[in-house]
Amino acid sequence: MRQGQTGLRKNDQVEVIAGKDKGRVGKILKIDRQANRALVERINIMTKHRKPVDAQQPGEILKKEAPIHISNLMLVCPECTKTVRIGKKVLEDGSKVRVCKKCGATLTASGK
């Protein structure tokens, strides 16, 4: 695939294959195609310390997801429940679909 084309989409279930969260599974919330990064639910949590703005609003510690590089993610097939590579297939009606390279199942984003 060309640079920027991964086959991953929003609402896909992915597993982290490298880094501090290796082995954890989450759902893609957002994809930045320009930076090749994805925001994954409950993965790559960062801590941000916010100073108090005035006397009424106290300071706080926020925990939120930070983007992770898409090369560190691999799709989890809903049929065979394994991490898989993605293939493309053209159906008889001319529409293109993503297919699992292991079991051959048609892949759809779980939010559509």
C-alpha positions as CSV (number, residue, x, y, z in Angstrom):
1,M,0.0,0.0,0.0
2,R,1.1,3.5,-0.6
3,Q,2.1,5.8,2.2
4,G,-1.0,7.0,4.1
5,Q,-3.1,4.0,3.0
6,T,-3.3,1.4,5.8
7,G,-6.8,-0.1,5.4
8,L,-7.7,0.9,8.9
9,R,-10.8,2.9,9.5
10,K,-12.7,4.7,12.3
11,N,-14.5,2.2,14.6
12,D,-12.2,-0.7,13.7
13,Q,-11.0,-2.9,16.6
14,V,-7.2,-2.9,16.6
15,E,-4.4,-4.4,18.7
16,V,-1.2,-2.6,19.6
17,I,1.8,-4.6,18.3
18,A,4.6,-2.4,19.5
19,G,5.3,0.1,22.3
20,K,4.3,0.4,25.9
21,D,0.7,-0.7,25.3
22,K,1.7,-3.8,23.3
23,G,-1.0,-6.5,23.3
24,R,-3.9,-4.1,24.3
25,V,-7.0,-3.9,22.2
26,G,-9.1,-0.8,21.5
27,K,-11.4,0.9,19.0
28,I,-10.1,3.6,16.7
29,L,-11.7,7.0,17.5
30,K,-10.0,9.2,14.9
31,I,-7.4,8.8,12.2
32,D,-5.0,11.5,11.0
33,R,-3.9,10.4,7.5
34,Q,-1.4,13.3,7.1
35,A,0.6,12.3,10.2
36,N,-0.1,8.6,9.9
37,R,-1.5,8.5,13.5
38,A,-4.6,7.2,15.1
39,L,-6.4,7.9,18.3
40,V,-7.4,4.6,20.0
41,E,-9.8,4.2,22.9
42,R,-8.0,3.6,26.2
43,I,-4.5,3.3,24.5
44,N,-1.5,5.5,24.9
45,I,-2.9,7.4,27.9
46,M,-1.1,10.7,28.7
47,T,-1.3,12.8,31.8
48,K,-1.8,16.6,31.5
49,H,-1.4,18.9,34.5
50,R,-3.7,22.0,34.2
51,K,-2.9,25.1,36.3
52,P,-5.7,26.9,38.1
53,V,-7.2,29.7,36.1
54,D,-8.6,31.6,39.0
55,A,-9.7,31.0,42.6
56,Q,-13.0,29.4,41.6
57,Q,-11.5,26.9,39.2
58,P,-8.9,24.6,40.8
59,G,-6.0,22.9,39.0
60,E,-6.5,19.4,37.9
61,I,-4.8,16.4,36.4
62,L,-6.3,15.2,33.1
63,K,-5.8,11.7,31.6
64,K,-6.6,11.4,27.9
65,E,-5.6,9.4,24.8
66,A,-2.7,10.5,22.7
67,P,-2.3,9.6,19.0
68,I,-0.3,6.4,18.2
69,H,1.5,5.7,14.9
70,I,-0.6,3.4,12.7
71,S,2.4,1.2,12.0
72,N,2.1,0.0,15.6
73,L,-1.6,-1.1,15.1
74,M,-3.0,-4.2,13.6
75,L,-6.6,-4.9,12.8
76,V,-8.5,-7.6,14.8
77,C,-10.8,-9.7,12.6
78,P,-14.3,-10.0,14.0
79,E,-14.7,-13.5,12.5
80,C,-11.5,-15.2,13.5
81,T,-10.7,-12.8,16.4
82,K,-7.0,-12.7,15.4
83,T,-4.8,-9.8,14.3
84,V,-4.8,-9.9,10.5
85,R,-3.5,-8.1,7.5
86,I,-6.1,-6.6,5.2
87,G,-6.7,-7.4,1.6
88,K,-9.0,-5.7,-1.0
89,K,-11.6,-7.5,-3.1
90,V,-14.0,-6.3,-5.8
91,L,-17.5,-7.8,-5.6
92,E,-19.7,-8.7,-8.6
93,D,-21.6,-5.4,-8.3
94,G,-18.3,-3.5,-8.6
95,S,-18.0,-2.4,-5.0
96,K,-14.7,-2.8,-3.2
97,V,-14.5,-4.4,0.3
98,R,-11.8,-5.2,2.8
99,V,-11.1,-8.9,3.4
100,C,-9.3,-10.8,6.2
101,K,-6.1,-12.4,4.8
102,K,-6.4,-15.3,7.3
103,C,-10.1,-16.4,7.1
104,G,-11.2,-14.5,4.0
105,A,-14.2,-12.9,5.8
106,T,-15.5,-9.5,4.6
107,L,-14.5,-6.7,7.0
108,T,-16.8,-3.8,7.9
109,A,-16.2,-1.1,10.4
110,S,-18.2,-1.9,13.5
111,G,-20.0,1.4,13.7
112,K,-21.6,1.4,10.2
